[in-house]
Amino acid sequence: MELIDNALDSRLPGQSMKVDVAYHADAVTVMSEGGEGMGPKDLERRYLRWGKSAKRGRELLGQYGQGGKAAIGHLGGRFSVESSRPGDPLGWRFTDPNYRDRSRLKTYELQEVSKRVPQEVGYVRIRIDEVDKRIDLKRLRQRLADTYRLLLERGDLQVIVNGTPLKPRALGEIARKDFRVRAAATIMSGWVGPVDPAQRTADFVPGVRCYRLGRLVKDGEFFGHPTPAQEPGMSQLIGEVEIPRVPLTINKSDFDRDSAPWVDIERRLHRLLKPLVRQLSKQTESPPPPSAVKVAQQVRRLLSQALRWADRPELFLGTAPARTRVSHPTNGEGSFPEVLAPERRPPVPVAASEASPKRRGFGDIVIRPLGPSIRSQTVIEDAVKIVVINSQHPLFRERKGDIWYQLETAASEICKSIEGVTVAEYERRVNEIVLLALRLRAHRRKARNSAAQLKILQ
């Protein structure tokens, strides 16, 4: 997408652009037709100087001079760039046969080549060879169609992937309410409305989709209103808005939310959405199965004990009302000798003050509808950390919210709060917590069976 973003920044006003993406074997080619193109001096400024960008300070997608270069190096070890400006009779090309080698200073020689498009058209063609990253073409098409949906719908952009043109993704709204409002010394335009629940796809994300120059930057935005995890009716909110003047993050995945323009825009759009939010908040989705709600409470108890045994109780803490604590015997049916050695018995949380009516307690697990694309979310309600398991997720429906699904989902969501861990470490910790919880559950069953047999004998 970085390479397409670079092409869009060169698009001329009122001009449609065509981008052809081809992936075969170990090579990826991205060719954009239309726009300013690049001549010899442009190639030197835009692709041969890391961190230098003529876009800085302008209302464009790229401003850091790193995205396209980093994308090329991430995909493969060899590349060539070929380009020409509108009106130029020839094109120019340079090649780096070992782009990932940073051991020496590199020089490039520009070669004149025949122009691939009509003389009045500008183009840029980038070919990356020795690609060592697996590319899922189906997922690539879906992501491109989603990211550039607005431009595809307007006809400002045509994207072709391996010979197949992309179509803009439908959002499934029932009705649109268009708006134009002033904020951050500029005019913003867009639309909002409710979505048809029957048309929501498996990857549907509720909330307002925020764009820069027609390119999706952030979806699922509620501008300070409750999310579906807090108000189930909000899972029917959908909309699109163009956000100008707010700086983007370096990877273009969000806006700078600390900037003054964003604060002003967020405040204005919060007021704009109020009537629709009030309407959607009154709507309720079908309640989750009572059996799944009961299982959620079992999972909460198992996870709270497993986290204590794993010495990680802080992952799921909140301020909760004090409860009468039942002390467990150190032997007999209430002990867990096969789970952990005695020296690893977890510390029992103690109130900071005996007179205090509250203590640090474990969070909660609830079942709520969030839309089909979200598996779970963490929210804070009344100073308590709550894991919301989505009753509309396809896997939840397939498993009917059984204890195995909820346990793994909740453990995964809880471990997301651990900072600075690798994927392998994250998976190891989730696995450790789930296994501890399962062993505790098995021990409880064994203890109950033993108690029942003893009662029969008596």
ABEGO torsion letter per residue (X at the ends): XAAAAAAAAABBBGBBBBBBBBBBEABBBBBBBEEAEBBAAAAAAAAABBGBBAABGBBBABAAGAAAAAAAAAABABBBBBBBBBGBABBBBBBBABAABAABBBBBBBBBBBBABBAABBBBBBBBBGBABBBBAAAAAAAAAAAAAAAAAAGABBBBBGGBBBBBBBAGBABBBBBBBBBGGBBBBEBBEBBBAAABBAABBBEBBBBBGGBBABBGBAGGBBBAAABAAAAABBBBBBBBGBBBBAAGABBBAABAAAAAAAAAAAAAAAAAAAAAAABBBBBBBAAAAAAAAAAAAAAAAAAAAAGAAAAABBBBBBBBBBBBBABEAABBAAABBAAABBBBBBBABAABABBBBBBBBBBBBAEAABABBBBBBGGBBBBBBBAABAAAAAAGGBAAAAAAAAAAAAAAABBGBBAAAAAAAAAAAAAAAAAAAAAAAAAAAAAAAAAAAX
